[in-house]
Every structure is written in structure tokens, then in C-alpha cells.
Amino acid sequence: MTALAAIAPPHAVSRLRTERLARSAKPFLARGGPKGERCPGCRLVPSHCLCALRPALPTRAGMCLLMADIEPLKPSNTGWLIADVVADTYAFGWARTEVHPDLLALLADPQWQPYVVFPGEFVAPERVVHEVVVPRAGVELEPRKRPLFVLLDATWPEARKMFRKSPYLSHLPVLSLAPEQLSRYHLRRSNRTDHFCTSEVGALCLELAGELHAAQTLEAYLDVFTNHYLQAKHQLPVDDGDAVHQRLRDLRGPG
């Protein structure tokens, strides 16, 4: 099932991973697979490859992943899943002392309305918003800017540091999510149950932007990825006829 990985062009997170590996003084060793072998398209061991199930949907919303240093290298990173699903996904490595000029250009691009996604309890109230401006068909006289969600892809302590030490984000509205459900992510979990993995945050943002089908597809894709990852970890086969796989197939549609 790795054929798709061979022909699909690398997305933003994949390119960032390649750049990060090129700067490494020593190889990044992820556990699992014979001699650490992993599919370049989905980062899973070849026997549990996910590439044939990769969905790709057109969305009006965009995603900007600001990633802590080694996040692009981790097989369990779920920002990769967002880049799989949302075509307009951008990814940049974060550093305290410098900022990529392409990131500054993206945030200043007039087609986008950036929102920094971060808990409102840590932000001045005047910056916090809880909704995304979504144009309604047949009502708007001119198109509004497209929402661009800036996600801090890191552990919670790292994300707080990134938020505080990124002055180029300080003028942007902060989208504070207040979801009802608890995280279902089983690979790496925060001590706080109201913290979500990056892919879950992306799905919630898509839903707020009126992209319900894309949000549900990203959620289903995360469930399938988690299933494949954990089955590989425990050296168990994947049942591609189970409920999580069927839900993703239903949302992807024919093809």
C-alpha cells in the first residue's frame, strides 16, 4: 500500500521533516519496523501503511503549523495528518531567535485572516474570539478573507513558550476553543484532559469554519491512523473492515 507515497508530492510537513533531518548531526531513530524502516508517505511501518486511505479534500480554510524542533520527526505527530487532508497547509519550524520570512509573508497575505489557536485563559480578553467569520452564499457582497488557523504543534509546555516568545503573532486574534468532548487521542496525551492533539484541534477549527465534512474526515483519519499505529506497536494485524475504517471510507466517498 505504499504506491501512493511514491507518487504523491511531499506536503509542507513532509518537506519540513526533510529539512530538519538534513540539519541533524545524528540520525533520528524512531522505534519499530525492521531496522527502523518506515513508509515515507505515512511514517508507519510498511506492514501497517496508511497511504492508500489518505483523504484529500478541497477546503476554503487553511492551516499554518508552527512546529517545535523535533515534532516533524516524530512518527506519532498528527500535524502530518492535517497536511494530508487540507491542501492549503503550511508548516514552519519554530525558533526563539528567528522567524522564517515565508511565515511572515503568509501572515500578511491579504487573502487570509489568521487566527492563533490557543486557550483564552492565558490571553488578554480583548484578543480572544470564539467564532470564525464565515461568508454565507448569496449574502456577502464581496468575499471575506479565508480563515488561516495557526496551530502551535508542540507539547503543552513548549506551546506556551512559543506563544509568549513569538512577537509576530501578538497582533493576531486568538481563537479559543471550548469543545464539549474529551480527547480521544491515545498516542501522546497531556496531563490535562481538555488538551487536544494537533489533528483534533485542526478538526475543531474546520468545523468552526463551516467545513463540517472536512472536519469529520480529519477526525476519522486520525482514528484510523491511531488504529494502525497502535496495532503496529503491539505487532498485531490491521482489520480494515472494522468500524473506524468503514467510517473513513464512507466520508471519503468513491475512488
Summary of the structure (lengths in Angstrom):
residues: 255
radius of gyration: 18.1
end to end distance: 15.1
largest distance: 58.5
contacts: 739
relative contact order: 0.16
helix: 41%
strand: 12%
